[in-house]
């Protein structure tokens, strides 16, 4: 799904040349392996606040080209556990442990980039094909969003402040990976 032009997030191209890819690729890998909504989103009231609201995320997902992968367990015990990894040139560039859990205030996404301390993001939007979590006190990312775009396709987006004071973000298109 493409963002309307009036809501586009400007790209910080300074790292494109050095990294050889998009500016948020490593940050996204950390946030995923850790968004600006489209003009219409499903209201948060469409969800129950239970981890089963995220059940459609369960499974293994991979970016075309295979650099970024993400794996989510089924919803059970009021949690879903996730693992993300970015592999470049045959080596692991980044990894992250994640969980989505129920709390008294609704769903919480907890990211542990590189197995470091957890960073919590509170659910701010939810629907049958949307999960959006925010932590505006965090440096980057401040927003993590998953959208189901097909039976076997999702987009994963991170967004936050850019170095120029504007916003920057990165979206990956992930496809469901079949068991081997």
BELKAQUI-V700502 format. One record per backbone hydrogen bond with DSSP energy under -1.0 kcal/mol. CO is the residue of the C=O (numbers start at 1). NH is the residue of the N-H. Records with the same first field share a line. If there is no record, write none. Layout:
CO = NH ; NH
This chain:
4 = 7
5 = 8
15 = 19
16 = 20
22 = 25
24 = 28
25 = 29
26 = 30
27 = 31
28 = 32
29 = 33
43 = 46
44 = 47
50 = 53
51 = 54
52 = 55
54 = 57
55 = 58
59 = 72
60 = 177
61 = 70
62 = 175
63 = 66
67 = 87
68 = 63
69 = 85
70 = 61
71 = 83
72 = 59
76 = 79
78 = 102
79 = 76
80 = 100
81 = 73
82 = 98
83 = 71
84 = 96
85 = 69
86 = 93 ; 94
88 = 91
91 = 88
94 = 86
95 = 114
96 = 84
97 = 112
98 = 82
99 = 110
100 = 80
101 = 108
103 = 106
107 = 123
108 = 101
109 = 121
110 = 99
111 = 119
112 = 97 ; 115
113 = 116
119 = 111
121 = 109
122 = 134
125 = 132
127 = 130
129 = 148
130 = 127
131 = 146
132 = 124 ; 125
133 = 144
134 = 122
135 = 138
142 = 135
143 = 159
144 = 133
145 = 157
146 = 131
147 = 155
150 = 153
152 = 176
153 = 149 ; 150
154 = 174
155 = 147
156 = 172
157 = 145
158 = 170
159 = 142 ; 143
160 = 168
162 = 165
166 = 162
168 = 160
170 = 158
172 = 156
174 = 154
175 = 62
